[in-house]
């Protein structure tokens, strides 16, 4: 039977407990979320000459760091309204 001529190196000087604590330390704090503001145009900017479209959210959605609950009524650009409806976030017109 073959033997391994190399020797094992001793463990690091720091105990395993400290390593575990460092790995589970909390990360940077999350930015505070803003409450839904009064109805205003949200999302991408309106194209020149376009009128905002009113949509009602079917699911919880966050736009630009602001939380909107299901049933929230928003004014958005026509393109964004089309995307929201296509992805299932807004109720069909």
ZADO-1210 file (C-alpha; in nm, 4 decimals, padded with zeros to 6 digits):
<atoms>
<atom x="00.0000" y="00.0000" z="00.0000" code="UNK" pos="1"/>
<atom x="00.1262" y="00.3487" z="-00.0902" code="UNK" pos="2"/>
<atom x="00.1682" y="00.6156" z="00.1729" code="UNK" pos="3"/>
<atom x="00.1483" y="00.9890" z="00.1333" code="UNK" pos="4"/>
<atom x="00.4846" y="01.1460" z="00.2201" code="UNK" pos="5"/>
<atom x="00.3433" y="01.5006" z="00.2551" code="UNK" pos="6"/>
<atom x="00.2398" y="01.6320" z="00.5923" code="UNK" pos="7"/>
<atom x="-00.0783" y="01.8151" z="00.6717" code="UNK" pos="8"/>
<atom x="-00.0492" y="02.1857" z="00.7363" code="UNK" pos="9"/>
<atom x="-00.1943" y="02.3070" z="01.0664" code="UNK" pos="10"/>
<atom x="-00.5256" y="02.4914" z="01.0610" code="UNK" pos="11"/>
<atom x="-00.5303" y="02.8698" z="01.0499" code="UNK" pos="12"/>
<atom x="-00.4832" y="03.0600" z="01.3767" code="UNK" pos="13"/>
<atom x="-00.8409" y="03.1960" z="01.3734" code="UNK" pos="14"/>
<atom x="-01.1093" y="02.9702" z="01.5214" code="UNK" pos="15"/>
<atom x="-01.3883" y="02.8420" z="01.2978" code="UNK" pos="16"/>
<atom x="-01.6447" y="03.0401" z="01.5003" code="UNK" pos="17"/>
<atom x="-01.5045" y="03.3746" z="01.3851" code="UNK" pos="18"/>
<atom x="-01.5090" y="03.2621" z="01.0232" code="UNK" pos="19"/>
<atom x="-01.8765" y="03.1670" z="01.0525" code="UNK" pos="20"/>
<atom x="-01.9654" y="03.5024" z="01.2064" code="UNK" pos="21"/>
<atom x="-01.7923" y="03.6911" z="00.9270" code="UNK" pos="22"/>
<atom x="-01.9779" y="03.4896" z="00.6631" code="UNK" pos="23"/>
<atom x="-02.3186" y="03.5574" z="00.8189" code="UNK" pos="24"/>
<atom x="-02.2659" y="03.9284" z="00.8872" code="UNK" pos="25"/>
<atom x="-02.5467" y="04.1447" z="00.7469" code="UNK" pos="26"/>
<atom x="-02.4806" y="04.3279" z="00.4224" code="UNK" pos="27"/>
<atom x="-02.5366" y="04.6958" z="00.3530" code="UNK" pos="28"/>
<atom x="-02.8788" y="04.8271" z="00.4564" code="UNK" pos="29"/>
<atom x="-03.1506" y="04.8382" z="00.1925" code="UNK" pos="30"/>
<atom x="-03.2739" y="05.1787" z="00.0800" code="UNK" pos="31"/>
<atom x="-03.6086" y="05.2726" z="00.2304" code="UNK" pos="32"/>
<atom x="-03.9001" y="05.2242" z="-00.0070" code="UNK" pos="33"/>
<atom x="-04.1351" y="05.5114" z="-00.0705" code="UNK" pos="34"/>
<atom x="-04.5103" y="05.4849" z="-00.0358" code="UNK" pos="35"/>
<atom x="-04.7237" y="05.5251" z="-00.3480" code="UNK" pos="36"/>
<atom x="-04.7604" y="05.8973" z="-00.4293" code="UNK" pos="37"/>
<atom x="-05.0689" y="06.0781" z="-00.5554" code="UNK" pos="38"/>
<atom x="-05.1690" y="05.9844" z="-00.9104" code="UNK" pos="39"/>
<atom x="-04.9045" y="06.1123" z="-01.1465" code="UNK" pos="40"/>
<atom x="-04.7359" y="05.9769" z="-01.4565" code="UNK" pos="41"/>
<atom x="-04.5003" y="05.6989" z="-01.3449" code="UNK" pos="42"/>
<atom x="-04.2540" y="05.4812" z="-01.5306" code="UNK" pos="43"/>
<atom x="-04.0869" y="05.5830" z="-01.8576" code="UNK" pos="44"/>
<atom x="-04.1373" y="05.9387" z="-01.9775" code="UNK" pos="45"/>
<atom x="-04.4229" y="06.0229" z="-02.2103" code="UNK" pos="46"/>
<atom x="-04.3314" y="06.0626" z="-02.5778" code="UNK" pos="47"/>
<atom x="-04.3880" y="06.4114" z="-02.7198" code="UNK" pos="48"/>
<atom x="-04.7590" y="06.4748" z="-02.7805" code="UNK" pos="49"/>
<atom x="-04.8775" y="06.1498" z="-02.6153" code="UNK" pos="50"/>
<atom x="-05.1505" y="06.1464" z="-02.3516" code="UNK" pos="51"/>
<atom x="-05.1053" y="05.9343" z="-02.0363" code="UNK" pos="52"/>
<atom x="-05.3137" y="05.6177" z="-02.0050" code="UNK" pos="53"/>
<atom x="-05.4818" y="05.5095" z="-01.6803" code="UNK" pos="54"/>
<atom x="-05.4136" y="05.1491" z="-01.5747" code="UNK" pos="55"/>
<atom x="-05.5189" y="04.9448" z="-01.2732" code="UNK" pos="56"/>
<atom x="-05.2569" y="04.7063" z="-01.1381" code="UNK" pos="57"/>
<atom x="-05.3568" y="04.3427" z="-01.1067" code="UNK" pos="58"/>
<atom x="-05.0501" y="04.2486" z="-00.8989" code="UNK" pos="59"/>
<atom x="-04.8082" y="04.4126" z="-00.6587" code="UNK" pos="60"/>
<atom x="-04.5482" y="04.6045" z="-00.8613" code="UNK" pos="61"/>
<atom x="-04.2492" y="04.8301" z="-00.7881" code="UNK" pos="62"/>
<atom x="-04.1787" y="05.1157" z="-01.0284" code="UNK" pos="63"/>
<atom x="-03.8738" y="05.3378" z="-00.9734" code="UNK" pos="64"/>
<atom x="-03.8377" y="05.2127" z="-00.6133" code="UNK" pos="65"/>
<atom x="-04.2001" y="05.2851" z="-00.5209" code="UNK" pos="66"/>
<atom x="-04.4327" y="05.0012" z="-00.4182" code="UNK" pos="67"/>
<atom x="-04.7795" y="04.9898" z="-00.5730" code="UNK" pos="68"/>
<atom x="-05.0338" y="04.7394" z="-00.4323" code="UNK" pos="69"/>
<atom x="-05.2843" y="04.5484" z="-00.6465" code="UNK" pos="70"/>
<atom x="-05.5731" y="04.7740" z="-00.7472" code="UNK" pos="71"/>
<atom x="-05.3604" y="05.0902" z="-00.7596" code="UNK" pos="72"/>
<atom x="-05.4624" y="05.3239" z="-01.0396" code="UNK" pos="73"/>
<atom x="-05.1678" y="05.4787" z="-01.2244" code="UNK" pos="74"/>
<atom x="-05.1123" y="05.7111" z="-01.5158" code="UNK" pos="75"/>
<atom x="-04.8449" y="05.5761" z="-01.7499" code="UNK" pos="76"/>
<atom x="-04.7275" y="05.6234" z="-02.1063" code="UNK" pos="77"/>
<atom x="-04.9203" y="05.4262" z="-02.3726" code="UNK" pos="78"/>
<atom x="-04.6165" y="05.2068" z="-02.4468" code="UNK" pos="79"/>
<atom x="-04.5636" y="05.1265" z="-02.0789" code="UNK" pos="80"/>
<atom x="-04.9353" y="05.0481" z="-02.0364" code="UNK" pos="81"/>
<atom x="-04.9099" y="04.8022" z="-02.3255" code="UNK" pos="82"/>
<atom x="-04.6066" y="04.6331" z="-02.1641" code="UNK" pos="83"/>
<atom x="-04.7738" y="04.6150" z="-01.8214" code="UNK" pos="84"/>
<atom x="-05.0845" y="04.4534" z="-01.9709" code="UNK" pos="85"/>
<atom x="-04.8785" y="04.2117" z="-02.1789" code="UNK" pos="86"/>
<atom x="-04.6796" y="04.0988" z="-01.8733" code="UNK" pos="87"/>
<atom x="-04.9949" y="04.0599" z="-01.6620" code="UNK" pos="88"/>
<atom x="-04.9268" y="04.3455" z="-01.4178" code="UNK" pos="89"/>
<atom x="-05.2212" y="04.5584" z="-01.5327" code="UNK" pos="90"/>
<atom x="-05.5805" y="04.4563" z="-01.5930" code="UNK" pos="91"/>
<atom x="-05.6865" y="04.4442" z="-01.9585" code="UNK" pos="92"/>
<atom x="-05.8666" y="04.7532" z="-02.0856" code="UNK" pos="93"/>
</atoms>
